[in-house]
């Protein structure tokens, strides 16, 4: 699967709502003050007391090989927890400026932030192979001298939440993180495909189809990332050209390219051009075997998730154009009782704040305070 760009923010959008919301709070604890300072920085404000952050690049050896990583820390040495930050897909990988900003923000909050370079994500795709890589990273970090005396957290953005959760569920008990934050994540890959192809989704408590506004390029990004999974190389090549055509000009005709497709390519295109949510299951069943297998491997639905017995914060926007917010609700229901804490916002568009609302300010303030509590080992 292929998500859209990772974490981003609009400067100056969020802070007014947060400040107004905080007027309603009777008092502000120490962590509350930290949370407000972080959200202030998140909004793009320049503060005189913002700590300097160091970013050091290096290599980390694990059972799955060597990973290039960036480690973000405060130069004053104040660290209370470790954090493995898994980005969404981006051609710039761990050097994406938006990801760098987010890592620096987390480091400001006294996290030692480790950002790995994952080849699949840099190539704009997500694979079940990423779960093995993340499992190896968790194993290494849980046993390293730098992390063994402090809590270890896991943050995953967008589609990366799936492999991250799979990795954590398969890890040995001593290698599991102490807490996790997933931003715009998913639970069922079929539901995600249904959403970006038809715009339809269901809440766990309502079986009626609801209509969202999926990103118009999402289906073609999915095609671009997964065309290589076809056995027929001619169809794979044609589908890559077709995806490039649509990504460049959504209104462009693809009739000539469609006419060149064999059975495998036609099955993939039929799924992407289908607009009936009730037909998605059948279309997925008709996909080439490797693509079906990859979707199944990335699926959290039906997996045994009882091993995820640690606090998991789920942040999702109600108007998410890539993954519907219902996926975080479904994931919360599937996790062990009492472990999931869901925060739904109005202004978060997948991983980008689009506007400023008092309710969002309160919710993000509460979420930030909770993250800081987990940093300090408070469950």
C-alpha positions, 0 to 999 in steps of 0.5 A, spaced: 500 500 500 502 507 498 500 512 503 500 520 502 506 524 504 507 524 512 506 529 518 505 536 516 502 542 520 500 549 518 504 555 522 500 559 527 493 555 525 493 551 532 495 555 538 489 560 538 484 554 539 489 551 544 490 558 548 482 559 548 481 552 550 486 552 556 482 558 559 476 553 560 481 549 565 482 550 572 489 549 573 495 547 569 500 541 572 507 541 570 506 536 564 500 541 562 505 546 562 510 542 558 504 540 553 502 547 552 509 549 550 510 543 545 503 545 542 506 552 542 512 550 538 507 545 533 504 551 531 510 555 529 511 560 534 518 562 536 520 561 544 526 564 547 526 557 552 526 552 546 531 547 547 537 546 542 536 539 539 542 535 536 541 530 530 546 525 529 546 520 523 549 513 524 548 506 523 544 500 527 546 493 527 540 488 528 538 481 527 535 483 520 542 487 518 544 494 518 539 500 518 541 507 517 538 512 523 538 519 525 538 520 533 535 526 536 536 529 543 536 535 547 543 538 547 542 539 555 542 531 556 535 531 558 532 525 556 526 521 560 524 516 554 526 513 548 522 513 542 522 509 535 519 514 530 517 510 523 515 515 518 510 515 513 512 514 505 516 519 502 521 519 497 526 523 502 525 518 507 528 520 514 530 527 511 523 529 509 523 536 512 516 535 515 519 529 519 525 532 521 520 538 525 516 532 528 522 529 531 525 535 533 519 537 537 519 530 540 526 531 542 524 537 545 519 533 550 525 530 552 524 523 548 531 520 545 528 519 538 530 514 533 528 515 526 530 509 521 531 509 514 526 504 511 527 502 504 520 501 502 517 507 505 522 511 501 520 508 495 513 510 496 510 503 498 509 499 504 510 492 505 509 486 510 517 486 510 517 492 514 514 489 520 520 484 520 525 490 520 521 494 525 521 488 530 529 487 529 529 495 531 525 494 537 529 488 539 535 492 539 533 498 542 530 494 548 536 491 549 541 497 548 544 500 554 541 507 552 534 504 552 534 499 558 533 504 563 528 508 560 521 507 557 521 505 550 515 508 545 513 507 538 510 512 534 508 510 527 505 515 521 499 513 517 500 506 513 506 505 517 502 503 523 500 497 520 507 494 520 509 497 527 503 494 530 505 487 527 512 488 529 510 489 536 505 484 536 510 478 534 516 481 539 518 477 545 515 480 551 521 484 553 522 487 546 515 490 546 514 498 547 512 500 553 507 505 549 505 507 542 502 513 538 499 511 531 497 517 527 492 516 521 493 508 522 488 503 519 486 496 521 483 492 515 486 493 509 480 491 505 476 497 508 482 502 506 482 500 499 474 500 499 475 508 502 480 510 497 476 507 491 469 508 492 469 513 498 465 509 502 466 507 510 462 504 516 463 506 523 463 499 527 457 501 531 453 503 524 452 498 518 450 503 513 455 506 508 457 513 509 461 517 504 467 520 505 472 525 500 478 520 499 484 524 496 483 523 488 490 521 487 490 515 492 488 510 488 493 511 483 499 512 488 497 505 490 497 502 483 504 506 482 507 502 488 504 495 487 504 494 479 511 491 480 507 485 484 504 482 478 507 476 474 506 479 467 511 484 466 508 487 460 502 489 465 506 491 470 509 496 465 503 498 462 500 500 469 506 504 472 505 508 465 497 509 467 499 511 474 504 516 472 499 519 467 493 519 472 498 522 477 500 527 472 493 529 469 487 526 473 483 528 467 487 524 462 484 519 458 487 512 459 483 508 454 489 506 449 493 504 455 487 500 458 487 496 451 494 493 452 492 490 459 492 482 460 487 479 465 492 481 471 492 488 469 485 488 467 483 485 474 487 491 478 484 496 474 477 494 475 478 494 482 481 501 482 475 504 477 470 500 481 465 505 485 460 500 488 463 498 495 459 492 496 463 489 490 470 491 493 471 484 496 470 480 490 474 485 486 480 484 491 479 476 490 480 477 483 487 480 484 494 477 482 496 472 487 502 476 490 498 483 491 492 479 494 498 476 499 501 482 500 494 486 502 493 480 507 500 480 510 499 487 512 492 486 514 491 487 522 483 484 522 483 477 524 490 477 527 491 475 534 493 482 537 492 480 545 500 481 545 499 489 544 498 489 552 500 496 553 497 503 552 496 505 545 494 512 543 490 513 536 490 520 533 485 520 527 481 526 523 474 525 522 475 528 515 481 524 513 482 523 505 486 517 505 484 512 511 477 513 514 477 515 522 473 509 523 479 504 522 482 507 528 475 506 532 475 498 529 483 498 531 481 500 538 475 495 539 480 489 537 486 491 542 486 488 549 480 492 553 482 498 556 489 499 552 487 503 546 485 511 547 482 514 541 483 522 539 478 524 534 479 531 531 475 535 526 481 539 523 486 533 522 486 531 515 490 525 515 496 528 518 495 535 516 492 540 521 487 544 516 484 549 521 483 551 528 478 549 533 477 550 540 475 542 541 481 540 537 485 544 542 482 541 548 483 534 545 490 535 542 492 538 549 489 532 553 493 527 548 500 531 549 499 530 556 497 523 556 504 522 551 508 525 557 505 521 562 507 515 558 514 518 557 514 518 565 512 511 566 505 513 568 500 508 565 
